[in-house]
Amino acid sequence: MVGVIGASIVDTYDGQALIMDLVLTAVGFMLYAIVLKVFDKSERLMQALTAILGCGAIFGAALFAGRFVLTQLLSVSETAMYSEIILLWSILIEGHIIARTIERLWFFGILVALAVFIIQLQVFAYFKPVLVAAI
């Protein structure tokens, strides 16, 4: 949803970025589903993924609003720092959701969310040359 709004309003956000966002989200959801299966909590899959999706929508809206508003008020580096803080905060929130879902301590969930984030970065790095070549 936020990607569609971003694609229609912000000139630098194009359809390829939206597709990459969807791919990275699907990869993250698949990895979280595997974690839930490993910990025998498959019955909680929909609750966990909808909680992560809902929080992702809130973080996406905050990122979009931040980039839209803060670029008018702050420098590019300060706006990027704001975006990175929100991104790091989302890892903590997803970790908390996963920790509660699999009934483990909070730091274990954060480690899982951090591992998912790192894998998503690797997937992005793998597909980035393809996206650049398509432009």
N, C-alpha and C positions, 0 to 999 in steps of 0.2 A: 504494500500500500504506500509506504513512505517512498519507496523507489519509484513508483509511478508518478507520485506528486513531484519528486525531485526531477524526474525525466522531463516532465512537462514545464517546469518553471526554471530550473537552473540549466544554463546552456552547456556547462561542462559535464553534466550527467547524461550519458547517452544510453541507448538500448543495450549496447554490449556490457556496460557496467551493471545494468539491471539483470541481464542474463547471468553475469558472474556472481552477483549477489544471490540470485536464486540457486545457483550451483553450490555456492559455499554454504548456504542455509541447508540445502538438502544433504550435503556431506556431514554437517554438524548434527542434523537430526538422525542420520543413519548411525553415526558414531554413538550418540546418546542412546539410541535404541539397542545397540550392541551391549553397551554398559548395563542397561536395565535387564537385558536378557541374561547376561553373565551373573548378575546378582539376584536372579530369579524374581524380578519385580516387573515382569512384562505387563501385568494387569494395570500398572500405573503409567504406562507409556503415554496415553492420550493426555492425562493430567499434566505430566511433566513437560511434554512438548508444547501443549497450549500455554502453560505458564511461561516457558522460554520464549515462545512466539509473542505472547502478550508483552513481556518485558522487552523483547527485541523491538517491538513496534514503538514502545515508549522511548527506548534509547534512540531509535531511528528518527523519531519526531524531534527529540532533543538535539540530535546531531544536525538534522536539517534546519531547525530553527536557529541553532547556534551558528551554523555556517551562513545562513541567510542574514541574520541580524548582526552577528559579531564581525563579519567582514566589513560592515559599515562603520563599526566603532573601533576595532582593534587591528593590529597588524596581521599579516598572513601567518607569521610564526606563532603569535598568541592564539589565533583561531585554531591552528593545527594542534597546539597544546591542549586546548579545550576539548577537541575531538578525541585526542589520545586518552585523556582522563576519562571521558565517557566510555570509550572502548575498554579500558582497563576495569572500570567499574562494572561493566557488563559481564566480564569474566567472573568477577566475584559473585554477582547475582546468579548467573547460570550455575556456578559451583554450589551455591547454597541450595538452589532448587534440586540439583542432582543429589547432593548429600542427604537432603530430607527424603527424597524419593527412594533412595537405596538404603536408608536408615544407617548412615555412617556419619562420622564426625565431619564438621564443616571443612577442615583443611583437606580431607580426602576428596570431597566434591570439588574444591577449588583446583586441586591437582588434576582431576579428570577434565574440568573445563579448560584448564590451561593446556592440557595435552590436545584437546579438541581444537583449540585456537591455533596451536602450532601446526597441527595437521592441515587446518584450513589455510594457513599461510603457505604451506608447502604446495597445496593444490593451486592456490592463486599464482604462486611463482611458476608452477608448471604450465599453466594456461596463459600467463601474461604474454609470452612471445606470440602466441596465436592471436591474442586480441590486438596486439600492436601491429602485427602483419595484416590484419583485416582492416585496419584504419586507413 
